[in-house]
Structures are given as C-alpha cells and as structure tokens.
C-alpha cells in the first residue's frame, strides 16, 4: 500500500516537472518571436520607414541589401555625419576655403526636422539626415537665397567684405562694401530697379549684415544668380557649386537651386559622388537631400558630364505617395567666382 502511494506521488511529481518544462519552453518561444518581430519592425539605415506615417514624409531610405552604413548619427558636421561608400575618398580641402567651410558645417542633432521660417511648421519633404544648424533670419530665404546666405556668411566671417556682392533680378549690383559705408537700397517696385541712398545705421556689424541679406533676398532669385554665376565644366565641379534652373527651364511654377555640400571620388574608377543640399520656398532650414537610389546612402552619382538626377519622394494632389525626378544638366551648374 505504501509502495503504491509512493509510486503515485512520484508519478505526480514527474508530470508536474514535465508540465513546468513545457511551459518554460513555450514562454521562451513566444518571447523570442516577439523580439524578432520588434527587430524586424525597426527602421535601420537600409530599411524603409512608412513615409505616410502621421503627416510626415521624411525621405527615409529604402532597402538596398547593402551593409554600407550611410549615416553616423553621432556626427555633428557634414564630413562626420555622412560616411563614404567603400572605395571612395573624400575630396581634400584646405582650411579657410569655402569647400572646407562646407565639409565642416555644423548640423543639428540627427533626427531633427527642418522647419519653415515661422519655426512652428515642419517641412515634411525634407530629410532628417543633415539639417544645417543655421539661423533662419527672415521669410525671404528661399532656395536661391540659401546659396547666397552661405557664401555671404563665409565671406563675412572671414572679413572679406569686398567679395559680398549679389545682383538683383533687375541686374542692380548690391555689394556689402557700399552698404556698410552708410548706404541702403531703395527699390522702385514698379520696375524692381535699385538706387543707393544714405543710411548711417548701416556698417559692418552683424545686425547690419543681416539687414543687407534681407534686402538681397527680396530682390535676387534663381534667374539673377544663374546670370551672375560662372558656368562650370563637368570635369571641374567643386564643393559649393550650385545647379540653378529658372521656372521656365524647370517647367514648374518656381525655379530651384541645389548646391554641392561635399564630394568624393573613387580613385580606381574615377567615379564622382556628391552630397546635395537645398533650401526651399517657403523659407525653411537648409538640409541635405537623401539620394533615392540608396546605393551610396546620401551620396548622388555625378555622371561623366556632370549631370545630376534628383529623385525624391512626394505626394500627389490626392495625397498618394509618388516619386518625382528632376534632371539638372551641367549647363545649369554655376559658381560664384570673385
């Protein structure tokens, strides 16, 4: 009798142990499955976030199958944020040059969004990969003015006031040397023509410089900087050069300007790639455009002629996600040469 009780007791204990082991296995299986699902749902540099999530369309990269790590999220400058694809070497720049200024330009923290001039509205067509850490000084700073702003600020910071000079769409030359001598510009709004008049408040101070830019931004545009800029040959492209098309040339209601923020070359093949940045209309933060081919992360390929093709995510009038392409031919590449 006692033996039977012992057998029954042992049988019950064995069953309990088996049930416990099975339960632990089931729990472990479910946990691992959930972890894997979470990992698969994470957005990595080679995977796609839903561009329609919320009201954001942040040009997140799509899958490439490549192990190339495009972004260094801890990088605080252009050259530190954007990694180079294998085989490429970043263009070497000299301190105090505009190219060096661009490569070392500070960026906002990774993931920061680009906002419009009022600072309350997000530019959802801008990428989050490289937002220039640059004060927006007025509502007039659109795409063409963003290029003007960068060049003017570079010269101002280096005390090269004689090189700060930009033309209005009327061809009026607005130079900072004249402005800072105690002058300002009055513009005939009927004909957009300018004339210098006295203004003792204007000098070489930062506030006066901002007023100067505010005036230039209002009366310069894609047409004026295309005329003022020097044409660039395909084998002579440099950081700081800008592609500029007028509204008529672009076939849109507005013209547009893009500029080269950094460059790299593959010594073995001679292939050139570039980081492209832009401002927008209405005025927003300047940002690096993310390449839609994704083979080289944010880097765009420049063909042998210097032609650039920009493909970006957008939405149509019905709110449907689409991709739209623009071709910037070498004939529209310009440089401010002083």
C-alpha positions in Angstrom: 0.0 0.0 0.0 2.7 2.4 1.0 4.6 1.4 -2.2 1.6 2.3 -4.3 1.3 5.7 -2.6 5.0 6.4 -3.3 4.6 5.4 -7.0 1.6 7.7 -7.3 3.5 10.5 -5.6 6.5 10.1 -7.9 4.2 10.0 -11.0 2.5 13.2 -10.0 5.9 14.9 -9.4 7.2 13.8 -12.8 4.1 15.1 -14.5 4.5 18.4 -12.7 8.1 18.7 -13.8 7.2 17.9 -17.4 4.5 20.5 -17.4 6.9 23.1 -15.9 9.5 22.4 -18.6 6.9 22.5 -21.4 5.6 25.8 -20.0 9.1 27.4 -19.9 9.7 26.3 -23.5 6.5 27.9 -24.6 7.3 31.1 -22.8 10.8 31.2 -24.3 9.4 30.6 -27.8 6.8 33.4 -27.6 9.4 35.8 -26.2 11.9 35.2 -28.9 9.2 35.6 -31.6 8.2 38.9 -30.2 11.7 40.1 -30.0 12.3 39.1 -33.6 9.2 40.9 -34.7 10.3 44.0 -33.0 13.7 43.9 -34.5 12.2 43.3 -38.0 9.9 46.4 -37.5 12.8 48.7 -36.6 13.8 51.2 -39.2 17.5 50.9 -40.0 19.7 52.8 -42.4 18.9 50.2 -45.1 15.2 49.8 -44.4 12.1 51.9 -45.0 10.0 53.8 -42.6 6.5 54.3 -43.7 6.6 57.7 -45.5 2.9 58.1 -44.8 3.0 57.5 -41.1 1.4 60.5 -39.4 1.8 63.5 -41.7 5.5 63.1 -42.2 7.3 62.3 -45.5 10.9 62.3 -44.4 12.6 60.7 -47.3 13.7 57.7 -45.3 16.0 55.3 -47.3 14.6 52.1 -48.8 16.2 48.6 -48.5 19.4 48.0 -50.6 20.6 44.8 -49.2 23.9 46.5 -48.7 25.8 46.6 -45.4 27.0 50.1 -46.1 26.4 52.3 -43.0 25.3 55.5 -44.6 24.9 57.7 -41.5 27.0 58.3 -38.4 24.2 59.5 -36.2 26.6 61.0 -33.7 28.4 63.1 -36.3 27.9 66.9 -35.8 29.3 68.1 -39.1 28.8 67.2 -42.8 32.0 65.2 -43.1 31.4 63.4 -39.8 27.7 62.7 -40.4 27.9 61.2 -43.9 30.1 58.1 -44.3 31.8 57.3 -47.5 30.9 54.2 -49.6 33.7 51.6 -50.0 36.4 52.6 -52.4 35.7 56.4 -52.3 37.9 59.1 -50.9 36.5 62.4 -49.7 37.8 65.5 -51.6 40.6 67.0 -49.6 40.0 70.7 -48.7 42.2 73.4 -47.4 41.4 75.3 -44.2 39.7 78.7 -44.7 38.3 77.8 -48.2 34.6 77.6 -48.9 35.0 73.8 -49.5 36.5 73.3 -46.1 33.7 75.5 -44.6 31.1 73.3 -46.2 32.6 70.0 -45.1 32.8 71.2 -41.5 29.5 72.9 -41.4 27.6 72.1 -38.2 24.4 70.1 -38.3 21.5 69.8 -36.0 21.2 66.6 -33.9 20.4 63.6 -36.0 16.7 63.2 -36.4 15.9 66.9 -36.0 13.3 68.1 -38.5 13.5 71.0 -40.9 11.1 73.8 -40.0 9.8 76.7 -42.0 10.6 80.3 -41.2 7.8 80.5 -38.5 9.5 77.6 -36.7 6.1 76.0 -35.9 5.6 74.1 -39.2 7.7 71.1 -40.2 8.9 70.8 -43.7 7.8 67.2 -44.3 9.5 67.0 -47.6 12.9 67.5 -46.0 15.1 64.6 -44.9 16.2 64.2 -41.2 19.7 63.2 -42.0 21.5 66.5 -42.2 19.7 69.7 -41.1 22.1 72.7 -41.2 22.5 74.3 -37.8 21.9 77.8 -39.2 19.7 80.6 -38.0 16.8 81.5 -40.3 16.9 85.2 -40.4 13.8 86.0 -42.5 11.0 84.7 -44.6 12.7 85.6 -47.8 15.4 83.0 -47.6 14.3 80.5 -50.3 16.4 78.1 -52.4 18.5 80.6 -54.3 18.9 82.8 -51.2 20.2 79.8 -49.2 23.2 79.6 -51.5 23.7 83.4 -51.3 23.4 83.1 -47.5 26.1 80.5 -47.2 28.6 82.3 -49.5 27.9 85.7 -47.9 28.3 84.3 -44.4 31.5 82.6 -45.3 33.0 85.8 -46.7 31.6 87.9 -43.7 33.2 85.5 -41.1 36.5 85.8 -42.9 36.4 89.6 -43.1 36.3 89.5 -47.0 33.6 92.2 -47.2 34.6 93.2 -50.8 33.5 89.8 -52.1 30.0 90.0 -50.7 28.1 91.2 -53.8 24.9 89.9 -55.3 22.8 91.1 -58.2 19.1 91.7 -58.1 16.8 90.3 -60.8 17.0 93.8 -62.4 20.8 93.5 -62.6 21.3 96.1 -59.9 24.6 95.3 -58.1 24.1 95.2 -54.3 27.5 95.0 -52.6 28.2 95.0 -48.9 31.1 97.4 -49.2 28.8 100.1 -50.4 26.1 99.1 -47.9 28.4 99.1 -44.9 29.8 102.6 -45.9 26.5 104.0 -44.6 24.1 103.3 -47.5 20.9 101.3 -48.2 19.0 100.4 -51.3 15.7 101.9 -52.3 13.8 99.8 -54.9 11.3 101.0 -57.4 8.7 98.3 -57.0 7.3 99.0 -60.4 10.5 98.2 -62.2 12.5 96.5 -59.4 15.3 98.9 -60.0 17.5 99.9 -57.1 19.3 103.1 -56.1 21.7 103.8 -53.2 20.6 106.3 -50.6 22.2 107.3 -47.3 21.6 105.3 -44.1 24.0 105.9 -41.2 22.8 102.8 -39.4 24.5 100.5 -41.9 28.1 99.5 -41.2 29.9 96.2 -40.9 28.1 95.0 -37.8 26.3 91.6 -37.8 22.9 93.3 -37.5 23.7 95.5 -40.5 24.9 92.4 -42.4 21.5 90.7 -41.7 19.7 93.8 -43.0 21.8 93.6 -46.1 20.9 89.9 -46.6 17.2 90.7 -46.0 17.3 93.2 -48.9 19.2 90.9 -51.2 16.9 88.0 -50.5 13.9 90.1 -51.6 15.2 91.0 -55.0 17.6 88.2 -56.0 16.3 84.9 -57.4 17.2 81.9 -59.5 17.4 84.0 -62.6 19.8 86.5 -61.1 22.2 84.0 -59.6 22.2 82.0 -62.8 23.2 85.1 -64.7 25.8 86.2 -62.0 27.3 82.8 -61.5 30.2 81.5 -63.7 29.4 78.3 -65.8 31.3 75.2 -64.6 32.6 72.4 -66.8 31.9 68.8 -65.9 35.5 67.9 -65.1 35.9 70.9 -62.8 33.0 70.5 -60.4 33.8 71.7 -56.9 32.1 71.9 -53.4 30.0 75.0 -53.3 29.0 74.9 -57.0 25.2 75.1 -57.5 22.7 73.8 -60.0 20.1 76.5 -60.8 17.2 76.4 -63.1 14.6 79.1 -63.6 10.9 78.3 -63.6 10.8 78.1 -67.4 13.8 75.8 -67.6 12.4 73.5 -64.9 8.9 73.5 -66.3 7.5 74.4 -62.9 5.8 77.5 -61.4 9.0 78.3 -59.5 12.7 77.8 -60.3 15.0 75.9 -58.0 18.6 75.8 -56.7 20.6 72.9 -55.3 24.2 73.1 -54.2 27.1 70.7 -53.7 27.9 70.3 -50.0 30.6 67.7 -50.2 32.3 65.5 -52.8 34.2 62.2 -53.0 35.9 60.2 -55.8 36.7 56.6 -56.4 40.4 56.6 -57.5 40.1 53.2 -59.1 37.2 54.1 -61.4 37.2 57.9 -61.4 33.5 58.0 -60.4 32.4 61.1 -58.6 29.7 61.4 -55.9 28.3 64.4 -54.1 26.2 65.4 -51.2 23.4 67.7 -52.4 21.7 70.3 -50.1 18.9 72.8 -50.7 16.7 75.4 -49.2 13.0 75.7 -50.1 10.2 78.1 -50.8 8.6 78.9 -48.4 11.9 79.5 -46.5 12.9 76.6 -44.3 16.1 75.1 -42.8 18.7 74.1 -45.3 19.1 70.3 -45.4 20.9 67.5 -47.2 18.8 65.8 -49.8 18.8 62.0 -49.4 19.6 60.1 -52.6 16.7 58.0 -53.8 19.0 55.3 -55.4 20.2 54.4 -51.9 23.2 52.6 -53.3 25.5 55.2 -51.8 23.3 56.4 -48.9 23.0 60.2 -49.2 25.6 60.4 -52.0 24.4 61.2 -55.5 26.4 60.0 -58.5 27.6 62.6 -60.9 27.9 61.3 -64.4 30.9 62.0 -66.7 29.2 65.1 -68.0 28.3 66.5 -64.5 24.6 65.9 -64.9 22.6 65.3 -61.7 19.3 63.5 -61.4 17.3 64.1 -58.3 14.5 61.7 -57.4 12.5 62.4 -54.3 9.5 61.0 -52.5 6.5 63.3 -52.6 2.7 63.2 -52.7 0.3 64.0 -55.5 -2.8 66.2 -55.2 -4.7 63.2 -53.9 -2.2 62.6 -51.1 -0.9 59.4 -52.8 2.9 58.7 -52.3 4.8 59.1 -55.5 8.4 59.6 -56.7 9.3 62.5 -58.8 12.5 63.2 -60.7 14.3 66.3 -61.9 17.3 66.4 -64.2 20.0 69.1 -63.6 22.2 69.3 -66.6 25.7 70.6 -66.4 24.7 73.7 -68.4 22.9 74.9 -65.3 25.8 74.4 -62.9 27.2 77.7 -61.6 29.9 79.1 -59.3 30.3 82.4 -57.5 33.7 83.4 -58.8 35.1 86.6 -57.3 
